[in-house]
Amino acid sequence: MARPKPRHPAALSILALADEEGRLAIRVTPGARSEVLEIADGSLFAKVRAKPEDGKANDAVRGLLSQALGIAPSHLELLRGTTSREKLFRIGSRPA
């Protein structure tokens, strides 16, 4: 059985949560049954299937967020939260 496509809010709604420097805070739930981005109470929440091992959940969140925003994963930089459920990404960064 094919997996359903991840659900996510509109890109403009997600971008509205970013600060003036393009930083976006996300609360992550790894090991979820489905992959989804949600906005609740002015915060962004991500649920991913990947387990929090060897950065797999971080990569899954980056992929989900890049798909929702319509940008390449390389344009998202994880600033804080490598081993935490609370993550901070910068949108629009490019690798050096």
N, C-alpha and C positions, 0 to 999 in steps of 0.2 A: 504494500500500500504506500502510495506516495505521501511524503510529508507535506502538510499545507505550507503555503508561503507565510513568512513571519508577518505579523501585524505591526504597524507602527503609525504614529501620528504624522501629520503633514510636516514637511521639512521646515516650513516657516514657523510652525508652532514650536519645533525643537530649537531652532535658531533663536527664537525669542527668549529662551531660557539661558542663553549664553551671555556672559558679561561683555563689557566693552573690549576686552582683550581676546575674545573668542574662546574663553574657557567655559566648559560645560561640566557640571557635577552630575554624576549618575550613581544611583544605588542599584547594585547588581545582586541577582539571585541566581547562583550557578546551580546546575543539576536540575533545572526545571523540566516539566513535561513538554513545554512548548516554548518557542522563541517569540518574544514580544517586547516592544518598547511601549511604555505607557507614561502619560503625564497625569499626575494626581497632586492636588494641593500645591501647584506651582513647582513641582519637582519631577525629574525624569527618572523612571525606573526601567531596568532592563532585566528580562528573564532569559537565560540561555541554557541550552541542553548540556553544554560542555561542563566537565568537572573542573574544580579549581586546582589543577595539577599542571605543573610545567608551563604556566601561562596560557593554557588552552582556553580558559574562560575569558581572559583578557582579549585574546585574539577573536573569540566569538563576539564579544561586545563591540570590538572595533569593526568587525565585519557587519554586524547588525546596524550599527550607527552609520557606517559609510553607505550602506544600502538605503537607509531611510533618508539620508541627506543627499544622495546622488553624487557622492564624491569618492575618490579612490581612498582605500584604507591608509595609504601612505601619507594622506593629508590630515590624519588624526594622530596626535601625539599624546601618549599617556604621561601626564605630568606627576600624578600622585595616585597611590592606591594599588600598587602592584600586587600586594598580598591582602588587600582589604576589600570589603564589599562596597565601600565608598570610594569612587574613582573620580578623577578630574582629568578631562581630556582638553586639549587645545585643538580647535578647528582651524584648518587652513594652513597648518605648518607643512613644510616640505623638508625632506631629508637633506642634510648638508652634503 
